[in-house]
Amino acid sequence: MNVNKAIITAAGYGTRFLPATKNIPKEMLPLIDVPIIHEIVKECIEGGITQIVIVTRYGNNAVEDYFDNNTELETYLKNNKKFERYERFMEVFDKADIAYVRQHKSLPYGNGSAVLAAKPFIPKGEPFAVMWGDDVVLSEKSGIGQLREKYLHLKETDPNVGGVIAVKPVEPQNISKFGSVKFRDEERKILERLVEKPSPEEAPSFLASYGRYILDYDVYNYLTREHTGKDNELWLPDAIHQLAQTMNIYTEEISEWFTTGDPIQYLQTVLNYALKDERLKDKILELMTNTIRQNT
């Protein structure tokens, strides 16, 4: 069965960026000349997924407006031969069918609630992708596309495949910020569970899980109001752990992952994004060198 749909979560309050995120969602903060969510939708499209559900909250109209047509602006760009700017728009506009659902306030807190809110948009029995709206993958090949490709390949040989999740090696001192992968079958890279934010001594591995997943529809059996966990919140990693008891959840190492979860990480992501742009790379390196020299 193909993977045609992706859920992108954009329902958080972005409290670490207040007051900047009081009136705009964090996912609309810029990566130089496009918002974060532009790159995530682009990653979907390049990975062969063009049916997208974006989960928002009250006040996040900017996300919906961004992907809507603006005929006047598009005409202006073409008439004034600003084709480079126009092409940036057209990387994502009209390339995907995007639906929006608001995460209802009656749902529990926790990252699993956004996935649960999108359930009516996912046909029963179909696998689907999940992407956190503050994680950016800058690999040459679409990150979610790599997971999708592996899932479809595994499906040919393993009828019990329940999903593929992205992982990346991190330094031991940083594993406490993430979920650490514990394997049931290390040779085949099959997951037993995700250990949330362990100390380096407690971590079963230094492979960190991050916000890119392909999951079997059966994960919804464990994403219900009755399955709340820590702090009485609903957590996707808990549901993945439950699914991994009956199905095979594989891991796939995908590099070039950056998170925009706090201001420092956001700046790191913006810098790396800029350094991948050949038009900007030399200027950015010069700016960084001069800034360091002036402040040391």
C-alpha positions in Angstrom: 0.0 0.0 0.0 1.3 3.4 -1.0 2.0 6.3 1.4 0.1 9.3 0.0 -0.7 11.5 3.0 1.3 13.4 5.5 0.4 15.1 8.8 2.3 18.3 9.6 1.9 19.6 13.2 1.7 23.3 13.6 -0.5 23.6 16.7 2.0 24.7 19.3 2.2 28.1 21.0 5.9 28.7 20.3 6.3 30.0 23.9 10.1 30.0 23.6 9.8 32.7 20.9 7.3 35.0 22.6 6.5 37.7 22.1 7.5 37.2 18.4 5.0 34.3 18.1 2.1 36.1 19.8 0.4 36.8 16.5 2.3 34.5 14.1 2.9 30.7 14.4 6.5 29.6 15.0 6.3 27.6 11.7 6.0 30.9 9.9 9.4 32.2 11.2 11.7 32.8 8.2 14.6 30.6 7.0 16.1 33.6 5.1 13.4 34.0 2.5 10.8 31.3 3.1 9.0 30.3 6.3 9.9 27.1 8.1 6.7 25.3 7.0 7.5 26.1 3.3 10.6 23.8 3.5 8.6 21.1 5.3 5.8 21.1 2.6 8.5 21.2 -0.1 10.2 18.1 1.5 6.8 16.3 1.3 6.4 17.2 -2.4 9.9 16.1 -3.3 9.4 12.9 -1.4 6.3 11.9 -3.4 3.7 12.9 -0.9 1.2 15.5 -2.2 -1.8 15.1 0.1 -1.0 17.0 3.2 -3.0 17.7 6.4 -1.6 20.7 8.5 -2.9 20.7 12.1 -3.2 24.2 13.4 -4.7 26.0 16.4 -6.9 29.1 16.9 -5.0 32.1 15.6 -2.8 30.3 13.1 -4.5 31.7 10.0 -1.1 32.8 8.6 -0.3 29.2 7.7 -3.5 28.8 5.7 -3.0 32.2 4.1 0.5 31.4 3.1 -0.4 28.5 0.9 -3.4 30.3 -0.6 -3.1 32.0 -4.0 -2.3 35.7 -4.2 -2.9 36.5 -7.9 -2.1 40.1 -7.5 1.3 39.4 -6.1 2.1 36.7 -8.5 1.2 38.9 -11.5 3.4 41.7 -10.1 6.4 39.4 -9.8 6.0 38.1 -13.4 5.3 41.6 -14.9 8.4 43.0 -13.1 10.6 40.1 -14.2 11.2 39.0 -10.6 11.3 35.4 -11.8 13.6 34.1 -9.0 11.1 35.3 -6.4 8.2 33.8 -8.3 9.9 30.5 -8.7 10.4 30.3 -4.9 6.6 30.7 -4.5 6.0 28.0 -7.1 8.1 25.4 -5.3 5.1 24.6 -3.2 2.1 26.5 -4.5 -0.4 24.3 -6.4 2.0 21.4 -6.0 0.0 19.7 -3.2 -3.5 19.3 -1.9 -3.4 20.8 1.5 -6.2 20.5 4.1 -6.3 22.2 7.5 -7.7 21.0 10.8 -7.7 22.7 14.1 -6.6 20.9 17.2 -9.6 21.1 19.5 -9.0 22.4 23.0 -10.8 19.4 24.4 -8.0 17.1 23.3 -5.2 16.4 25.9 -1.9 18.2 25.7 1.0 16.3 24.1 2.4 15.8 20.6 0.1 12.9 20.0 -3.0 15.0 20.0 -2.2 16.8 16.8 -1.9 13.4 15.1 -5.2 12.3 16.6 -6.8 15.6 15.4 -5.9 14.6 11.8 -7.4 11.1 12.0 -10.6 11.9 10.0 -8.4 12.9 7.0 -6.5 9.5 7.0 -8.4 6.7 5.2 -8.7 3.7 7.5 -6.0 1.2 6.9 -3.6 3.5 5.1 -0.1 4.2 6.3 0.8 7.9 6.6 3.7 10.3 7.3 4.0 12.5 10.4 6.3 15.6 10.4 6.9 18.0 13.3 6.5 21.5 12.1 9.7 22.7 13.9 12.1 20.1 12.5 13.9 20.8 9.2 15.8 18.3 7.1 18.3 19.8 4.7 19.5 16.6 3.1 19.9 16.6 -0.7 17.2 13.9 -1.0 13.9 14.5 0.8 14.0 13.2 4.3 10.4 12.0 4.4 10.9 10.6 0.9 13.7 8.4 2.2 11.5 7.0 4.9 8.7 6.5 2.4 11.0 4.7 0.0 12.3 2.4 2.7 8.8 1.6 4.0 7.6 0.7 0.5 10.6 -1.5 0.0 10.2 -3.2 3.4 6.5 -3.8 2.6 7.6 -6.2 -0.2 9.4 -8.5 2.2 7.9 -7.9 5.6 4.1 -8.0 5.8 4.3 -7.0 9.4 6.1 -3.7 8.9 4.5 -1.1 11.1 6.5 1.9 10.2 9.9 3.6 9.7 11.2 6.4 11.9 14.1 8.8 11.3 17.1 8.8 13.7 20.4 10.5 13.9 23.5 9.9 16.0 24.1 12.6 18.6 26.9 13.2 21.1 26.4 11.4 24.4 26.0 14.6 26.3 23.1 15.6 24.0 21.0 12.5 24.2 19.1 13.8 27.2 17.4 16.3 24.9 15.8 13.6 22.7 14.3 10.2 22.6 16.9 7.4 22.6 16.3 4.4 20.4 16.2 0.9 22.0 16.4 -1.9 19.6 14.5 -5.2 19.7 16.6 -6.4 16.7 19.8 -4.3 16.3 20.9 -6.0 13.2 17.7 -5.2 11.3 17.3 -1.9 13.1 13.9 -2.8 14.5 12.6 -0.7 17.4 11.6 -1.9 20.8 10.9 1.5 22.3 11.9 5.1 22.5 13.4 6.1 25.9 12.5 9.7 26.4 15.3 12.1 27.4 17.6 9.6 29.2 20.9 10.5 30.8 24.0 9.3 28.9 24.4 6.5 31.4 20.8 5.3 31.0 20.6 5.7 27.2 20.2 2.4 25.3 21.8 4.1 22.3 23.0 7.5 21.1 20.6 7.4 18.2 18.1 10.2 18.7 14.6 10.0 17.2 13.2 13.2 15.6 10.1 14.4 13.9 9.9 12.3 10.8 7.8 9.1 10.8 6.0 6.7 8.4 3.4 4.9 10.5 0.8 2.1 10.0 -2.8 3.2 10.6 -2.9 0.9 13.6 -1.0 3.5 15.6 -4.4 5.1 16.1 -5.3 2.2 18.3 -3.0 3.8 20.9 -3.7 7.4 20.2 -6.9 7.9 22.2 -8.0 10.0 25.2 -7.6 6.8 27.3 -3.9 6.4 26.4 -2.5 9.5 28.1 0.9 9.1 29.7 3.4 11.4 31.4 1.8 14.5 32.9 -1.6 13.2 31.7 -0.6 14.1 28.1 -0.9 12.1 24.9 2.5 11.2 23.4 3.2 9.8 19.9 6.3 8.0 21.2 4.1 6.1 23.7 1.8 5.0 20.8 4.8 4.0 18.7 6.1 1.9 21.6 2.7 0.1 21.8 2.6 -0.5 18.1 6.2 -1.9 18.2 5.0 -4.7 20.4 2.9 -6.2 17.6 4.5 -4.8 14.4 8.0 -4.1 13.2 9.0 -0.5 13.5 12.3 0.1 11.6 14.7 3.0 12.0 16.5 4.9 9.2 19.5 7.2 9.8 18.9 10.5 8.0 21.5 13.3 8.5 21.2 17.1 8.0 18.4 17.3 10.6 18.0 20.6 12.5 15.4 21.7 15.0 14.0 25.2 15.5 12.7 24.4 19.0 14.4 27.3 20.8 16.1 30.5 19.6 19.6 29.1 19.6 18.6 26.0 17.6 16.6 28.2 15.3 19.7 30.4 14.6 21.8 27.3 14.0 19.2 26.1 11.5 19.0 29.4 9.7 22.8 29.6 9.4 23.0 26.1 8.0 20.2 26.8 5.6 22.0 29.9 4.4 25.3 28.1 4.0 23.7 25.6 1.7 22.8 28.4 -0.7 25.7 29.1 -3.0 24.5 32.6 -3.6 24.9 33.4 0.1 27.6 31.0 1.4 30.6 33.2 1.0 28.9 36.3 2.2 27.6 34.5 5.3 31.1 33.1 6.1 32.6 36.5 5.8 29.9 38.0 8.0 30.4 35.3 10.6 34.2 35.8 10.6 33.9 39.6 10.9 31.3 39.3 13.7 33.5 36.9 15.7 36.5 39.1 15.2 34.7 42.2 16.4 33.3 40.5 19.5 36.4 38.7 20.7 
